[in-house]
Amino acid sequence: MPTESRSMSADDDEVWARISDEAKDLVRALLSLVPSRRPTAREALQCEWLTKGTPRTPSSERIGKQLVE
């Protein structure tokens, strides 16, 4: 049984070239085949990619709480 998600291949380079490293880190973590290594919804919502430069608004806070629940 595999323990990690498939790594990105050279074919994926063009697709992922414009994606930030923080976003790639989150995607890799969310796609882990080992459940204990995947972030919880709360942890995912606090990742640098989602929080960096993102202003908090009442609606974003409400959506975040609903996702965690």
Secondary structure, DSSP 8 states (H G I E B T S, - for coil): ---S-----GGGHHHHTTS-HHHHHHHHHHT-SSGGGS--HHHHHTSHHHHTT----HHHHHHHHHHH-
